[in-house]
Amino acid sequence: MIEVRVQAEDFSVSNELDRLRGDRTDIGALVTFTGLVRDMAGGQLITSMTLEHYPAMARHQLEAICREAETRWPLLGGTVIHRHGRLEPGDQIVLVAIASAHRHAAFEAAMFLMDWLKTKAPFWKKEEGETGSAAWVSARAEDDAAAARWARDGSSGNA
Protein backbone atom coordinates (compact mmCIF):
# COMPACT_ATOMS: atom_id res chain seq x y z
CA MET A 1 0.00 0.00 0.00
CA ILE A 2 1.17 3.50 -0.82
CA GLU A 3 1.12 5.87 2.16
CA VAL A 4 -0.03 9.42 1.43
CA ARG A 5 0.89 12.47 3.50
CA VAL A 6 0.07 16.12 2.90
CA GLN A 7 2.09 18.32 5.22
CA ALA A 8 3.77 21.68 5.69
CA GLU A 9 6.89 20.16 7.26
CA ASP A 10 9.94 19.14 5.29
CA PHE A 11 10.83 15.46 4.97
CA SER A 12 14.01 13.39 4.89
CA VAL A 13 14.27 11.29 1.74
CA SER A 14 16.75 8.99 3.48
CA ASN A 15 14.47 8.44 6.48
CA GLU A 16 11.48 7.81 4.24
CA LEU A 17 13.38 5.21 2.19
CA ASP A 18 14.66 3.50 5.33
CA ARG A 19 11.10 3.32 6.66
CA LEU A 20 9.73 2.04 3.34
CA ARG A 21 12.41 -0.60 2.96
CA GLY A 22 12.73 -1.70 6.55
CA ASP A 23 14.13 -5.23 6.81
CA ARG A 24 12.27 -6.45 3.74
CA THR A 25 14.13 -8.70 1.31
CA ASP A 26 11.37 -9.01 -1.30
CA ILE A 27 11.99 -5.48 -2.64
CA GLY A 28 14.19 -5.48 -5.73
CA ALA A 29 13.75 -1.82 -6.67
CA LEU A 30 13.21 1.47 -4.90
CA VAL A 31 12.54 4.39 -7.22
CA THR A 32 12.26 7.93 -5.94
CA PHE A 33 11.41 11.31 -7.32
CA THR A 34 11.92 14.46 -5.26
CA GLY A 35 10.49 17.70 -6.62
CA LEU A 36 12.21 20.93 -5.62
CA VAL A 37 11.33 24.62 -5.83
CA ARG A 38 13.32 26.23 -8.65
CA ASP A 39 14.63 29.77 -8.48
CA MET A 40 13.54 30.61 -12.04
CA ALA A 41 10.25 30.29 -13.89
CA GLY A 42 9.57 31.71 -17.32
CA GLY A 43 12.82 33.63 -17.21
CA GLN A 44 11.83 35.35 -13.96
CA LEU A 45 13.61 35.03 -10.62
CA ILE A 46 11.43 33.30 -8.03
CA THR A 47 11.93 34.11 -4.34
CA SER A 48 9.20 31.85 -2.97
CA MET A 49 6.27 29.65 -3.88
CA THR A 50 3.07 29.21 -1.92
CA LEU A 51 1.18 25.94 -2.35
CA GLU A 52 -2.47 26.03 -1.35
CA HIS A 53 -4.91 23.11 -1.18
CA TYR A 54 -8.17 21.85 0.26
CA PRO A 55 -6.90 19.30 2.81
CA ALA A 56 -9.59 16.61 2.57
CA MET A 57 -9.91 16.93 -1.20
CA ALA A 58 -6.15 16.88 -1.79
CA ARG A 59 -5.62 13.80 0.37
CA HIS A 60 -8.60 12.00 -1.20
CA GLN A 61 -7.33 12.69 -4.73
CA LEU A 62 -3.76 11.63 -3.91
CA GLU A 63 -5.07 8.39 -2.39
CA ALA A 64 -7.18 7.73 -5.51
CA ILE A 65 -4.16 8.27 -7.77
CA CYS A 66 -2.12 5.88 -5.61
CA ARG A 67 -4.87 3.23 -5.71
CA GLU A 68 -4.86 3.49 -9.50
CA ALA A 69 -1.09 2.90 -9.57
CA GLU A 70 -1.55 -0.14 -7.33
CA THR A 71 -4.03 -1.64 -9.81
CA ARG A 72 -1.65 -1.14 -12.74
CA TRP A 73 1.67 -2.36 -11.33
CA PRO A 74 2.83 -5.05 -8.88
CA LEU A 75 3.96 -2.73 -6.10
CA LEU A 76 5.24 -3.70 -2.67
CA GLY A 77 4.68 -0.31 -1.07
CA GLY A 78 5.31 3.35 -1.45
CA THR A 79 5.20 6.83 0.00
CA VAL A 80 3.83 10.01 -1.51
CA ILE A 81 4.41 13.24 0.39
CA HIS A 82 3.19 16.59 -0.92
CA ARG A 83 3.98 19.76 0.99
CA HIS A 84 1.89 22.91 1.25
CA GLY A 85 2.55 26.41 2.50
CA ARG A 86 5.30 28.88 1.68
CA LEU A 87 8.46 27.34 0.22
CA GLU A 88 11.71 28.86 -1.02
CA PRO A 89 14.04 27.87 -3.87
CA GLY A 90 15.78 24.61 -3.06
CA ASP A 91 13.01 23.42 -0.72
CA GLN A 92 11.51 19.99 -1.29
CA ILE A 93 7.91 19.99 -2.54
CA VAL A 94 7.04 16.39 -3.27
CA LEU A 95 8.38 12.88 -2.73
CA VAL A 96 7.27 9.82 -4.65
CA ALA A 97 8.98 6.64 -3.44
CA ILE A 98 7.91 3.30 -4.91
CA ALA A 99 8.94 -0.24 -3.97
CA SER A 100 8.53 -3.23 -6.26
CA ALA A 101 10.21 -6.54 -6.91
CA HIS A 102 11.27 -5.26 -10.35
CA ARG A 103 12.61 -1.96 -11.64
CA HIS A 104 10.25 -1.55 -14.60
CA ALA A 105 7.16 -1.56 -12.40
CA ALA A 106 8.78 0.83 -9.90
CA PHE A 107 9.93 3.30 -12.59
CA GLU A 108 6.63 3.25 -14.47
CA ALA A 109 4.53 3.63 -11.33
CA ALA A 110 6.66 6.55 -10.13
CA MET A 111 6.36 8.30 -13.52
CA PHE A 112 2.62 7.67 -13.61
CA LEU A 113 2.18 9.06 -10.10
CA MET A 114 4.12 12.25 -10.85
CA ASP A 115 2.36 12.79 -14.18
CA TRP A 116 -1.05 12.39 -12.57
CA LEU A 117 -0.12 14.38 -9.45
CA LYS A 118 0.84 17.34 -11.64
CA THR A 119 -2.54 17.36 -13.38
CA LYS A 120 -5.12 15.79 -11.04
CA ALA A 121 -4.10 16.72 -7.50
CA PRO A 122 -5.84 19.89 -6.25
CA PHE A 123 -2.87 22.07 -5.36
CA TRP A 124 -2.51 25.65 -6.49
CA LYS A 125 0.87 27.36 -6.83
CA LYS A 126 1.58 31.04 -6.47
CA GLU A 127 5.08 32.18 -7.37
CA GLU A 128 6.54 35.33 -5.88
CA GLY A 129 9.27 37.30 -7.64
CA GLU A 130 12.08 39.52 -6.45
CA THR A 131 9.98 42.65 -6.99
CA GLY A 132 7.32 41.35 -4.62
CA SER A 133 5.00 40.47 -7.48
CA ALA A 134 3.01 37.26 -7.21
CA ALA A 135 1.26 35.18 -9.87
CA TRP A 136 -0.75 31.98 -9.81
CA VAL A 137 0.80 29.26 -11.96
CA SER A 138 -1.38 28.04 -14.82
CA ALA A 139 -1.67 24.43 -15.91
CA ARG A 140 0.86 23.50 -18.59
CA ALA A 141 0.01 21.67 -21.81
CA GLU A 142 3.11 19.48 -21.48
CA ASP A 143 1.91 18.24 -18.06
CA ASP A 144 -1.47 17.36 -19.56
CA ALA A 145 0.24 15.52 -22.43
CA ALA A 146 2.42 13.56 -20.00
CA ALA A 147 -0.64 12.49 -17.98
CA ALA A 148 -2.59 11.59 -21.13
CA ARG A 149 -0.05 8.95 -22.11
CA TRP A 150 -1.24 6.85 -19.18
CA ALA A 151 -4.82 6.60 -20.50
CA ARG A 152 -6.15 3.04 -20.47
CA ASP A 153 -6.67 2.86 -24.22
CA GLY A 154 -3.80 0.64 -25.25
CA SER A 155 -1.34 3.51 -25.51
CA SER A 156 2.15 3.38 -24.01
CA GLY A 157 2.40 3.37 -20.25
CA ASN A 158 -0.42 0.90 -19.89
CA ALA A 159 0.76 -1.86 -17.61
GROMACS elastic network, one bead per residue, 0.5 to 0.9 nm:
[ bonds ]
;  ai    aj funct       b0    kb
    1    66     6  0.84024   500
    1    67     6  0.81705   500
    1    70     6  0.74883   500
    1    75     6  0.77721   500
    1    76     6  0.69483   500
    1    78     6  0.64407   500
    1    79     6  0.85798   500
    2    63     6  0.80896   500
    2    66     6  0.62860   500
    2    67     6  0.77768   500
    2    70     6  0.79349   500
    2    75     6  0.86343   500
    2    76     6  0.84725   500
    2    77     6  0.51862   500
    2    79     6  0.52872   500
    2    80     6  0.70715   500
    2    97     6  0.88217   500
    2    98     6  0.78900   500
    3    63     6  0.80926   500
    3    66     6  0.84230   500
    3    77     6  0.78282   500
    3    78     6  0.60739   500
    3    80     6  0.61667   500
    3    81     6  0.82693   500
    4    59     6  0.71824   500
    4    62     6  0.68786   500
    4    63     6  0.64099   500
    4    66     6  0.81524   500
    4    78     6  0.85789   500
    4    79     6  0.60061   500
    4    81     6  0.59492   500
    4    82     6  0.81988   500
    5    59     6  0.73408   500
    5    62     6  0.87872   500
    5    79     6  0.79189   500
    5    80     6  0.63139   500
    5    82     6  0.64647   500
    5    83     6  0.83052   500
    6    55     6  0.76646   500
    6    58     6  0.78260   500
    6    59     6  0.66443   500
    6    80     6  0.84262   500
    6    81     6  0.57853   500
    6    83     6  0.56718   500
    6    84     6  0.72172   500
    7    10     6  0.78972   500
    7    81     6  0.73821   500
    7    82     6  0.64710   500
    7    84     6  0.60722   500
    7    85     6  0.85473   500
    8    82     6  0.83600   500
    8    83     6  0.50810   500
    8    85     6  0.58318   500
    8    86     6  0.83788   500
    9    83     6  0.69242   500
    9    84     6  0.82865   500
    9    85     6  0.89773   500
   10    83     6  0.73792   500
   10    91     6  0.79922   500
   10    92     6  0.68203   500
   10    93     6  0.81383   500
   11    14     6  0.88943   500
   11    15     6  0.80545   500
   11    16     6  0.77111   500
   11    81     6  0.81916   500
   11    92     6  0.77573   500
   11    95     6  0.84844   500
   12    15     6  0.52264   500
   12    16     6  0.61665   500
   12    17     6  0.86440   500
   13    16     6  0.51132   500
   13    17     6  0.61639   500
   13    18     6  0.85883   500
   13    32     6  0.86211   500
   13    34     6  0.80389   500
   13    95     6  0.75687   500
   13    97     6  0.87427   500
   14    17     6  0.52301   500
   14    18     6  0.61651   500
   14    19     6  0.86122   500
   15    18     6  0.50788   500
   15    19     6  0.61303   500
   15    20     6  0.85612   500
   16    19     6  0.51152   500
   16    20     6  0.60974   500
   16    21     6  0.85574   500
   16    79     6  0.76371   500
   16    97     6  0.81577   500
   17    21     6  0.59350   500
   17    22     6  0.81929   500
   17    30     6  0.80152   500
   17    32     6  0.86467   500
   17    79     6  0.86220   500
   17    97     6  0.72882   500
   18    21     6  0.52400   500
   18    22     6  0.56757   500
   18    23     6  0.88685   500
   19    22     6  0.52793   500
   20    24     6  0.88668   500
   20    30     6  0.89626   500
   20    77     6  0.71076   500
   20    78     6  0.66559   500
   20    79     6  0.73938   500
   20    97     6  0.82360   500
   20    98     6  0.85498   500
   20    99     6  0.76997   500
   21    24     6  0.59062   500
   21    25     6  0.84475   500
   21    27     6  0.74384   500
   21    30     6  0.81604   500
   21    77     6  0.87160   500
   21    99     6  0.77526   500
   22    25     6  0.88566   500
   24    27     6  0.64529   500
   25    28     6  0.77425   500
   26    76     6  0.82216   500
   26   100     6  0.81318   500
   26   101     6  0.62450   500
   27    30     6  0.74139   500
   27    76     6  0.69774   500
   27    99     6  0.62140   500
   27   100     6  0.54949   500
   27   102     6  0.77486   500
   28    99     6  0.76275   500
   28   100     6  0.61187   500
   28   102     6  0.54674   500
   28   103     6  0.70583   500
   29    98     6  0.79635   500
   29    99     6  0.57385   500
   29   100     6  0.54230   500
   29   101     6  0.59008   500
   29   102     6  0.56092   500
   29   103     6  0.50964   500
   29   104     6  0.86704   500
   29   105     6  0.87286   500
   29   106     6  0.64935   500
   29   107     6  0.87034   500
   30    78     6  0.88226   500
   30    97     6  0.68343   500
   30    98     6  0.56042   500
   30   100     6  0.67721   500
   30   101     6  0.87875   500
   30   102     6  0.88780   500
   30   103     6  0.75913   500
   30   106     6  0.67158   500
   30   107     6  0.85562   500
   31    96     6  0.79936   500
   31    97     6  0.56524   500
   31    98     6  0.52822   500
   31    99     6  0.67010   500
   31   100     6  0.86661   500
   31   103     6  0.77435   500
   31   106     6  0.58349   500
   31   107     6  0.60670   500
   31   110     6  0.69017   500
   32    95     6  0.70644   500
   32    96     6  0.54977   500
   32    98     6  0.64329   500
   32   106     6  0.88458   500
   32   107     6  0.84286   500
   32   110     6  0.71266   500
   33    94     6  0.78229   500
   33    95     6  0.57146   500
   33    96     6  0.51477   500
   33    97     6  0.65346   500
   33   110     6  0.72839   500
   33   111     6  0.85392   500
   33   114     6  0.81482   500
   34    92     6  0.68261   500
   34    93     6  0.73567   500
   34    94     6  0.56153   500
   34    96     6  0.65974   500
   34    97     6  0.85436   500
   35    91     6  0.86017   500
   35    92     6  0.58940   500
   35    93     6  0.53439   500
   35    95     6  0.65379   500
   35    96     6  0.87346   500
   36    89     6  0.73837   500
   36    90     6  0.57244   500
   36    91     6  0.55513   500
   36    93     6  0.53661   500
   36    94     6  0.72717   500
   37    40     6  0.89162   500
   37    46     6  0.89555   500
   37    48     6  0.80648   500
   37    49     6  0.73969   500
   37    87     6  0.72225   500
   37    88     6  0.64251   500
   37    90     6  0.52389   500
   37    91     6  0.55074   500
   37    92     6  0.64813   500
   37    93     6  0.66219   500
   38    41     6  0.73087   500
   38    46     6  0.73443   500
   38    48     6  0.89917   500
   38    88     6  0.82319   500
   38    89     6  0.51058   500
   38    90     6  0.63172   500
   38    91     6  0.84144   500
   39    44     6  0.83051   500
   39    45     6  0.57654   500
   39    47     6  0.65757   500
   39    48     6  0.80125   500
   39    88     6  0.80673   500
   39    89     6  0.50242   500
   39    90     6  0.75738   500
   40    43     6  0.60328   500
   40    44     6  0.53893   500
   40    46     6  0.52723   500
   40    47     6  0.86103   500
   40    89     6  0.86366   500
   41    44     6  0.53036   500
   41    45     6  0.66691   500
   41    46     6  0.66994   500
   41   127     6  0.85390   500
   42    45     6  0.85086   500
   44   129     6  0.70900   500
   44   130     6  0.85915   500
   45   128     6  0.85142   500
   45   129     6  0.57264   500
   45   130     6  0.63138   500
   46    49     6  0.75557   500
   46    88     6  0.83012   500
   46    89     6  0.73182   500
   46   127     6  0.64762   500
   46   128     6  0.57162   500
   46   130     6  0.64536   500
   47    87     6  0.88702   500
   47    88     6  0.62237   500
   47    89     6  0.66075   500
   47   127     6  0.77325   500
   47   128     6  0.57421   500
   47   129     6  0.52989   500
   47   130     6  0.58060   500
   47   132     6  0.85854   500
   48    86     6  0.67563   500
   48    87     6  0.55668   500
   48    89     6  0.63293   500
   48   126     6  0.84288   500
   48   127     6  0.60337   500
   48   128     6  0.52648   500
   48   129     6  0.71767   500
   48   130     6  0.89042   500
   49    85     6  0.80668   500
   49    86     6  0.56991   500
   49    87     6  0.51894   500
   49    88     6  0.61981   500
   49    89     6  0.79701   500
   49   125     6  0.65613   500
   49   126     6  0.55358   500
   49   128     6  0.60297   500
   49   134     6  0.89180   500
   50    84     6  0.71485   500
   50    85     6  0.52558   500
   50    87     6  0.60861   500
   50    88     6  0.86863   500
   50   124     6  0.80460   500
   50   125     6  0.56864   500
   50   126     6  0.51334   500
   50   127     6  0.65228   500
   50   128     6  0.80771   500
   51    83     6  0.75643   500
   51    85     6  0.50545   500
   51    86     6  0.64651   500
   51    87     6  0.78456   500
   51    93     6  0.89901   500
   51   123     6  0.63655   500
   51   124     6  0.55569   500
   51   126     6  0.65760   500
   51   127     6  0.89112   500
   52    84     6  0.59633   500
   52    85     6  0.63385   500
   52    86     6  0.88157   500
   52   122     6  0.85443   500
   52   123     6  0.56495   500
   52   124     6  0.51558   500
   52   125     6  0.65546   500
   52   126     6  0.82379   500
   53    56     6  0.88482   500
   53    57     6  0.79479   500
   53    58     6  0.63899   500
   53    84     6  0.72250   500
   53    85     6  0.89437   500
   53   122     6  0.60759   500
   53   124     6  0.63535   500
   54    57     6  0.54139   500
   54    58     6  0.57461   500
   54    59     6  0.84435   500
   54   122     6  0.71783   500
   54   123     6  0.77192   500
   55    58     6  0.52592   500
   55    59     6  0.61525   500
   55    60     6  0.85012   500
   56    59     6  0.53353   500
   56    60     6  0.60351   500
   56    61     6  0.85888   500
   57    60     6  0.51019   500
   57    61     6  0.60918   500
   57    62     6  0.85554   500
   57   121     6  0.85714   500
   57   122     6  0.71194   500
   58    61     6  0.52521   500
   58    62     6  0.61382   500
   58    63     6  0.85697   500
   58   121     6  0.60691   500
   58   122     6  0.53893   500
   58   123     6  0.70992   500
   59    62     6  0.51495   500
   59    63     6  0.60984   500
   59    64     6  0.85982   500
   59   121     6  0.85347   500
   59   122     6  0.89985   500
   60    63     6  0.51829   500
   60    64     6  0.62305   500
   60    65     6  0.87565   500
   61    64     6  0.50217   500
   61    65     6  0.62278   500
   61    66     6  0.86226   500
   61   117     6  0.87783   500
   61   120     6  0.73723   500
   61   121     6  0.58625   500
   61   122     6  0.75070   500
   62    65     6  0.51304   500
   62    66     6  0.62195   500
   62    67     6  0.86592   500
   62    80     6  0.81280   500
   62   113     6  0.89561   500
   62   117     6  0.71739   500
   62   120     6  0.83678   500
   62   121     6  0.62345   500
   62   122     6  0.88313   500
   63    66     6  0.50425   500
   63    67     6  0.61382   500
   63    68     6  0.86410   500
   64    67     6  0.50606   500
   64    68     6  0.62701   500
   64    69     6  0.87696   500
   65    68     6  0.51344   500
   65    69     6  0.64448   500
   65    70     6  0.88166   500
   65   112     6  0.89721   500
   65   113     6  0.67992   500
   65   116     6  0.70505   500
   65   117     6  0.75132   500
   65   120     6  0.82571   500
   65   121     6  0.84513   500
   66    69     6  0.50613   500
   66    70     6  0.62830   500
   66    71     6  0.88194   500
   66    78     6  0.88794   500
   66    80     6  0.83223   500
   66   113     6  0.69736   500
   67    71     6  0.64207   500
   67    72     6  0.88811   500
   68    71     6  0.52034   500
   68    72     6  0.64944   500
   68    73     6  0.89563   500
   68   113     6  0.89910   500
   69    72     6  0.51613   500
   69    73     6  0.61970   500
   69    74     6  0.88876   500
   69    75     6  0.83288   500
   69   109     6  0.59339   500
   69   110     6  0.85891   500
   69   112     6  0.72716   500
   69   113     6  0.69917   500
   70    73     6  0.56021   500
   70    74     6  0.67557   500
   70    75     6  0.62138   500
   70    76     6  0.89725   500
   70    77     6  0.88298   500
   70   109     6  0.81931   500
   71    74     6  0.77127   500
   71    75     6  0.88787   500
   72    75     6  0.88394   500
   72   105     6  0.88255   500
   72   109     6  0.79294   500
   72   158     6  0.75384   500
   72   159     6  0.54766   500
   73   100     6  0.85712   500
   73   105     6  0.56436   500
   73   106     6  0.79150   500
   73   108     6  0.81211   500
   73   109     6  0.66314   500
   73   159     6  0.63590   500
   74   100     6  0.65305   500
   74   101     6  0.77853   500
   74   102     6  0.85772   500
   74   105     6  0.65810   500
   74   106     6  0.84251   500
   75    78     6  0.77735   500
   75    98     6  0.73111   500
   75    99     6  0.59635   500
   75   101     6  0.73599   500
   75   102     6  0.88252   500
   75   105     6  0.71566   500
   75   106     6  0.70931   500
   75   109     6  0.82532   500
   76    98     6  0.78230   500
   76    99     6  0.52317   500
   76   101     6  0.71269   500
   77    97     6  0.85193   500
   77    98     6  0.61914   500
   77    99     6  0.51572   500
   77   100     6  0.70885   500
   78    96     6  0.74810   500
   78    97     6  0.53235   500
   78    99     6  0.56920   500
   78   100     6  0.87605   500
   79    95     6  0.73683   500
   79    96     6  0.59036   500
   79    97     6  0.51199   500
   79    98     6  0.66259   500
   79    99     6  0.89227   500
   80    94     6  0.73487   500
   80    95     6  0.55144   500
   80    97     6  0.64500   500
   80    98     6  0.85554   500
   80   113     6  0.87925   500
   81    93     6  0.81446   500
   81    94     6  0.54911   500
   81    95     6  0.50605   500
   81    96     6  0.67230   500
   81    97     6  0.88965   500
   82    92     6  0.89977   500
   82    93     6  0.60415   500
   82    95     6  0.66314   500
   82    96     6  0.87363   500
   83    87     6  0.88434   500
   83    92     6  0.78711   500
   83    93     6  0.52891   500
   83    94     6  0.62340   500
   83    95     6  0.89697   500
   84    87     6  0.79918   500
   84    93     6  0.76882   500
   84   123     6  0.81888   500
   87    90     6  0.84685   500
   87    91     6  0.60786   500
   87    92     6  0.81031   500
   87    93     6  0.78738   500
   88    91     6  0.55982   500
   88    92     6  0.88751   500
   89    92     6  0.86650   500
   92    95     6  0.78990   500
   96   110     6  0.64105   500
   96   113     6  0.74938   500
   96   114     6  0.73641   500
   97   106     6  0.86912   500
   97   110     6  0.70762   500
   98   105     6  0.89550   500
   98   106     6  0.56341   500
   98   107     6  0.79339   500
   98   109     6  0.72594   500
   98   110     6  0.62682   500
   99   102     6  0.84513   500
   99   103     6  0.86790   500
   99   105     6  0.87132   500
   99   106     6  0.60292   500
  100   103     6  0.68762   500
  100   104     6  0.86838   500
  100   105     6  0.65048   500
  100   106     6  0.54602   500
  101   105     6  0.80098   500
  101   106     6  0.80814   500
  102   105     6  0.59024   500
  102   106     6  0.66019   500
  102   107     6  0.89531   500
  103   106     6  0.50558   500
  103   107     6  0.59828   500
  103   108     6  0.84268   500
  104   107     6  0.52580   500
  104   108     6  0.60095   500
  104   109     6  0.83748   500
  105   108     6  0.52701   500
  105   109     6  0.59113   500
  105   110     6  0.84356   500
  105   159     6  0.82608   500
  106   109     6  0.52796   500
  106   110     6  0.61013   500
  106   111     6  0.86439   500
  107   110     6  0.52229   500
  107   111     6  0.62155   500
  107   112     6  0.85790   500
  108   111     6  0.51449   500
  108   112     6  0.60310   500
  108   113     6  0.85249   500
  108   157     6  0.71664   500
  108   159     6  0.83948   500
  109   112     6  0.50236   500
  109   113     6  0.60456   500
  109   114     6  0.86457   500
  110   113     6  0.51387   500
  110   114     6  0.62815   500
  110   115     6  0.85964   500
  111   114     6  0.52619   500
  111   115     6  0.60481   500
  111   116     6  0.85205   500
  112   115     6  0.51554   500
  112   116     6  0.60720   500
  112   117     6  0.83589   500
  112   146     6  0.86901   500
  112   147     6  0.72802   500
  112   149     6  0.89990   500
  112   150     6  0.68304   500
  112   157     6  0.79169   500
  113   116     6  0.52620   500
  113   117     6  0.58381   500
  113   118     6  0.85252   500
  114   118     6  0.61040   500
  114   119     6  0.87704   500
  114   147     6  0.85826   500
  115   118     6  0.54241   500
  115   119     6  0.67484   500
  115   120     6  0.86471   500
  115   143     6  0.67070   500
  115   144     6  0.80290   500
  115   145     6  0.89405   500
  115   146     6  0.58673   500
  115   148     6  0.86160   500
  115   150     6  0.85630   500
  116   119     6  0.52433   500
  116   120     6  0.55100   500
  116   121     6  0.73252   500
  116   143     6  0.85555   500
  116   144     6  0.85811   500
  116   146     6  0.82830   500
  116   147     6  0.54319   500
  116   148     6  0.87362   500
  116   150     6  0.86328   500
  117   120     6  0.54262   500
  117   121     6  0.50021   500
  117   122     6  0.85612   500
  117   147     6  0.87587   500
  118   121     6  0.64732   500
  118   122     6  0.89623   500
  118   123     6  0.86984   500
  118   139     6  0.86573   500
  118   143     6  0.65750   500
  118   144     6  0.82491   500
  118   147     6  0.81178   500
  119   122     6  0.82596   500
  119   139     6  0.75666   500
  119   140     6  0.87458   500
  119   143     6  0.65244   500
  119   144     6  0.62671   500
  119   147     6  0.69608   500
  120   123     6  0.87606   500
  120   147     6  0.88911   500
  124   136     6  0.73632   500
  124   137     6  0.73424   500
  124   138     6  0.87364   500
  125   135     6  0.84042   500
  125   136     6  0.57378   500
  125   137     6  0.54773   500
  125   138     6  0.83311   500
  126   134     6  0.64147   500
  126   135     6  0.53617   500
  126   137     6  0.58244   500
  127   133     6  0.82913   500
  127   134     6  0.54839   500
  127   135     6  0.54659   500
  127   136     6  0.63322   500
  127   137     6  0.69329   500
  128   131     6  0.81578   500
  128   132     6  0.61962   500
  128   133     6  0.55994   500
  128   135     6  0.66158   500
  128   136     6  0.89368   500
  129   132     6  0.54172   500
  129   133     6  0.53301   500
  129   134     6  0.62838   500
  129   135     6  0.85820   500
  130   133     6  0.72238   500
  131   134     6  0.88185   500
  137   140     6  0.87763   500
  139   142     6  0.88500   500
  139   143     6  0.74687   500
  139   144     6  0.79611   500
  140   143     6  0.53908   500
  140   144     6  0.66455   500
  140   145     6  0.88757   500
  141   144     6  0.50845   500
  141   145     6  0.61767   500
  141   146     6  0.86460   500
  142   146     6  0.61382   500
  142   147     6  0.86644   500
  143   146     6  0.50906   500
  143   147     6  0.62933   500
  143   148     6  0.85965   500
  144   147     6  0.51799   500
  144   148     6  0.60779   500
  144   149     6  0.89012   500
  145   148     6  0.50127   500
  145   149     6  0.65878   500
  146   149     6  0.56388   500
  146   150     6  0.76917   500
  147   150     6  0.58024   500
  147   151     6  0.76536   500
  148   151     6  0.55096   500
  149   152     6  0.86530   500
  149   155     6  0.65455   500
  149   156     6  0.62799   500
  149   157     6  0.63662   500
  149   158     6  0.83597   500
  150   153     6  0.84136   500
  150   155     6  0.71547   500
  150   156     6  0.68442   500
  150   157     6  0.51444   500
  150   158     6  0.60472   500
  151   154     6  0.76868   500
  151   155     6  0.68335   500
  151   156     6  0.84379   500
  151   157     6  0.79072   500
  151   158     6  0.72232   500
  152   155     6  0.69818   500
  152   157     6  0.85569   500
  152   158     6  0.61440   500
  152   159     6  0.89388   500
  153   156     6  0.88417   500
  153   158     6  0.78511   500
  154   157     6  0.84163   500
  154   158     6  0.63376   500
  155   158     6  0.62581   500
  156   159     6  0.83918   500
